[in-house]
Amino acid sequence: MDTLLRPWSLDDAPVILAAAAEEMMDRQFTMPIDSLTAAQEWITLLMARREDDTGYSFAVLHDGVPVGNVAVSSVERRHQTGWVSYWMREEARGKGLATRACRAVSEFAFSELGLFRLELAHRLDNPASCRVATGAGFAVEGVERARLFYDGVRFDTETHARLATD
Ligand SMILES: CC(C)(COP(=O)(O)OP(=O)(O)OC[C@H]1O[C@@H](n2cnc3c(N)ncnc32)[C@H](O)[C@@H]1OP(=O)(O)O)[C@@H](O)C(=O)NCCC(=O)NCCS
């Protein structure tokens, strides 16, 4: 985990800004990332979530350089659940990094956070994300029809989950 993942820091704002500008990547953020200031605000939000124990986001490192993000968010202590998400810079895809990072953040969530059930979902037309989930031990649980709405089109999603006991 030490060489693969580390928490984001404010110095990483240029990486976040560049990542958000890549194709379809704006959807990976809940606010527009159109300036270095916005990227810093995003990282500040991630830090606040870590402080209040609702989310833990990590930069995924390749040769020490941040090239992606993996997170467990929506941490719910009552039910010991969390929501896993990930994205990689285009240049870093296809190297198995997302799968390794997803596995690492899951192990962190089970062992360090004490969570029991981790969930994630991907659009049915995102087979790479499905492979990452499956490769990181997340079993398929089912399809949610017309779950998302982008640019006038509805998309089905597939939910996966991994339990601490899997
Ligand atoms: C999804 C994403 C994180 C995958 O990152 P990655 O680093 O390329 O993933 P990996 O290298 O670990 O590859 C995972 C698997 O996907 C497969 N894959 C990659 N692109 C694929 C494609 N277009 N179609 C089918 N499979 C694909 C790889 O062959 C690999 O399969 P394997 O485990 O059977 O060998 C990356 O494409 C991304 O950031 N996409 C944009 C954001 C996004 O969609 N995030 C997920 C939202 S649910």
The ligand as a Gaussian input file, in Angstrom:
#p B3LYP/6-31G(d) Opt

LIG

0 1
 C      -12.059000       1.878000     -15.504000
 C      -10.586000       2.267000     -15.342000
 C      -10.348000       2.780000     -13.930000
 C       -9.710000       1.012000     -15.590000
 O       -8.362000       1.391000     -15.326000
 P       -7.118000       0.494000     -15.774000
 O       -5.932000       0.935000     -14.986000
 O       -7.009000       0.490000     -17.257000
 O       -7.546000      -0.935000     -15.295000
 P       -6.624000      -2.220000     -15.307000
 O       -5.346000      -1.967000     -16.065000
 O       -6.517000      -2.673000     -13.891000
 O       -7.448000      -3.241000     -16.221000
 C       -8.596000      -3.867000     -15.738000
 C       -9.171000      -4.798000     -16.788000
 O       -9.950000      -4.036000     -17.732000
 C       -9.725000      -4.557000     -19.026000
 N      -10.062000      -3.509000     -19.967000
 C       -9.454000      -2.331000     -20.145000
 N      -10.099000      -1.628000     -21.104000
 C      -11.129000      -2.401000     -21.515000
 C      -12.180000      -2.241000     -22.488000
 N      -12.298000      -1.116000     -23.194000
 N      -13.047000      -3.253000     -22.631000
 C      -12.966000      -4.388000     -21.909000
 N      -12.015000      -4.590000     -20.978000
 C      -11.116000      -3.606000     -20.795000
 C       -8.261000      -4.927000     -18.967000
 O       -7.924000      -5.823000     -20.013000
 C       -8.189000      -5.601000     -17.615000
 O       -8.757000      -6.897000     -17.722000
 P       -8.152000      -8.179000     -16.966000
 O       -8.212000      -7.840000     -15.484000
 O       -9.061000      -9.268000     -17.349000
 O       -6.740000      -8.287000     -17.447000
 C      -10.182000       3.347000     -16.397000
 O      -10.540000       2.900000     -17.671000
 C      -10.824000       4.704000     -16.136000
 O      -10.321000       5.491000     -15.340000
 N      -11.945000       5.004000     -16.840000
 C      -12.621000       6.297000     -16.656000
 C      -13.254000       6.430000     -15.287000
 C      -14.150000       5.268000     -14.967000
 O      -14.839000       4.739000     -15.812000
 N      -14.127000       4.877000     -13.676000
 C      -14.986000       3.828000     -13.190000
 C      -16.378000       4.361000     -13.008000
 S      -17.481000       3.069000     -12.451000

